[in-house]
Amino acid sequence: MTDPEKKPKILLVDDDPVNLMLLTRILSFEGFECLTVGDPEEALVMLLANPKSFNLVLTDLNMPQMTGKDLIRRMRENGCSIPVVIATSSPVPVSEEMIVESTKTGQVYKVPAMQRPLDPTNLSSLIRKNLASGNKIA
């Protein structure tokens, strides 16, 4: 972010409204502006229409309409390269990264992941790290 007064804007994608509410409360307290979407298809449309609207996407892994990995894959295949973090109840590899492979190009993306229940301090730190590093394709 170039303007230190402007809060980083995060798109939260999760099919569970309780998770969206909790994430919004945690991240708002940590100084982020949040927009929530319960449908990953809707999130994809928003991101592709205006990819510079958000600084980061925080997505659930398991959603009925589309998985978080599919959302990331489709974002990347359509040129949307903003940072993404996965939040999941599924076990996360020791590396704290998940692999997403493009079905079109075969390109592999490493995506930071956190397992629920999420620790607010660790989540905020992971988000800030990804925003600061400009980690747009990881």
C-alpha positions as CSV (number, residue, x, y, z in Angstrom):
1,M,0.0,0.0,0.0
2,T,1.4,3.4,-0.9
3,D,-0.9,5.4,1.5
4,P,-0.1,4.5,5.1
5,E,-3.5,5.9,6.2
6,K,-5.4,3.6,3.9
7,K,-6.5,0.2,5.4
8,P,-5.6,-2.8,3.3
9,K,-8.8,-4.3,1.8
10,I,-9.4,-8.0,2.1
11,L,-12.0,-10.0,0.3
12,L,-13.2,-12.8,2.6
13,V,-14.7,-15.8,0.8
14,D,-16.5,-18.5,2.8
15,D,-19.8,-20.3,2.5
16,D,-20.3,-20.1,6.3
17,P,-21.8,-16.8,7.5
18,V,-20.5,-17.4,11.0
19,N,-16.9,-17.7,9.7
20,L,-17.4,-14.5,7.7
21,M,-18.6,-12.6,10.8
22,L,-15.8,-13.9,12.9
23,L,-13.1,-13.1,10.3
24,T,-14.5,-9.7,9.8
25,R,-14.4,-8.9,13.5
26,I,-10.9,-10.2,13.9
27,L,-9.5,-8.5,10.8
28,S,-11.3,-5.2,11.4
29,F,-9.8,-5.1,14.9
30,E,-6.4,-5.7,13.3
31,G,-6.8,-2.7,11.0
32,F,-8.1,-4.3,7.8
33,E,-11.1,-3.3,5.7
34,C,-13.1,-6.4,4.8
35,L,-15.7,-7.3,2.3
36,T,-17.5,-10.7,2.6
37,V,-18.8,-13.0,-0.1
38,G,-20.5,-16.3,0.6
39,D,-20.2,-17.6,-2.9
40,P,-16.8,-18.1,-4.6
41,E,-18.4,-17.7,-8.1
42,E,-19.5,-14.3,-7.1
43,A,-16.1,-13.5,-5.6
44,L,-14.4,-14.6,-8.9
45,V,-16.7,-12.3,-10.9
46,M,-15.8,-9.4,-8.6
47,L,-12.1,-10.1,-8.7
48,L,-12.0,-10.4,-12.5
49,A,-14.1,-7.3,-13.1
50,N,-11.9,-5.2,-10.9
51,P,-8.7,-7.0,-9.6
52,K,-7.3,-3.8,-8.0
53,S,-10.2,-3.5,-5.7
54,F,-8.6,-5.7,-3.1
55,N,-5.2,-6.2,-1.6
56,L,-5.6,-9.8,-0.6
57,V,-8.2,-12.6,-0.7
58,L,-8.8,-14.9,2.3
59,T,-10.7,-17.9,1.2
60,D,-12.1,-21.1,2.7
61,L,-10.8,-24.3,1.2
62,N,-14.0,-26.4,1.2
63,M,-17.1,-24.7,-0.2
64,P,-19.9,-26.5,-2.1
65,Q,-20.0,-24.2,-5.1
66,M,-16.3,-24.2,-5.8
67,T,-13.3,-25.1,-3.6
68,G,-10.8,-22.5,-2.5
69,K,-8.2,-24.1,-4.7
70,D,-10.5,-23.9,-7.7
71,L,-11.1,-20.2,-7.0
72,I,-7.3,-19.6,-6.9
73,R,-6.7,-21.6,-10.0
74,R,-9.4,-19.7,-11.9
75,M,-8.1,-16.3,-10.6
76,R,-4.6,-17.1,-11.8
77,E,-5.6,-18.5,-15.1
78,N,-7.5,-15.3,-15.7
79,G,-4.6,-13.0,-14.8
80,C,-5.7,-12.0,-11.3
81,S,-2.5,-12.2,-9.3
82,I,-3.4,-10.6,-5.9
83,P,-2.2,-12.4,-2.8
84,V,-4.3,-15.2,-1.4
85,V,-4.4,-17.0,1.9
86,I,-6.4,-20.2,2.6
87,A,-8.2,-20.8,5.8
88,T,-9.4,-24.3,6.4
89,S,-10.6,-26.9,8.9
90,S,-8.7,-29.5,6.9
91,P,-5.1,-30.4,8.0
92,V,-2.5,-28.0,6.7
93,P,0.9,-29.3,5.6
94,V,3.8,-28.6,7.9
95,S,5.1,-26.1,5.3
96,E,1.9,-24.1,5.9
97,E,1.4,-23.9,2.2
98,M,-1.0,-25.6,-0.2
99,I,-0.2,-26.4,-3.8
100,V,-2.6,-25.2,-6.6
101,E,-1.8,-26.3,-10.1
102,S,-3.3,-24.7,-13.2
103,T,-5.2,-27.1,-15.4
104,K,-4.6,-24.9,-18.4
105,T,-0.9,-24.0,-18.1
106,G,0.4,-26.6,-15.6
107,Q,1.9,-23.8,-13.5
108,V,2.1,-24.5,-9.8
109,Y,1.3,-21.9,-7.2
110,K,2.2,-22.2,-3.5
111,V,-0.5,-20.6,-1.4
112,P,-0.1,-19.8,2.3
113,A,-2.6,-21.7,4.5
114,M,-3.8,-21.7,8.1
115,Q,-5.8,-24.3,9.9
116,R,-8.9,-23.4,11.9
117,P,-9.4,-22.5,14.6
118,L,-7.5,-19.4,13.5
119,D,-5.3,-17.5,15.9
120,P,-6.0,-13.8,15.4
121,T,-2.3,-12.7,15.9
122,N,-0.9,-15.4,13.6
123,L,-3.6,-14.7,10.9
124,S,-2.9,-11.0,11.0
125,S,0.8,-11.6,10.8
126,L,0.4,-14.0,7.8
127,I,-1.7,-11.4,6.0
128,R,0.7,-8.6,6.7
129,K,3.6,-10.7,5.6
130,N,1.9,-11.5,2.3
131,L,0.9,-7.9,1.7
132,A,4.4,-6.6,2.5
133,S,6.2,-9.1,0.3
134,G,4.1,-8.3,-2.7
135,N,3.7,-12.1,-2.9
136,K,1.2,-11.9,-5.8
137,I,1.7,-15.3,-7.4
138,A,2.7,-17.4,-4.4
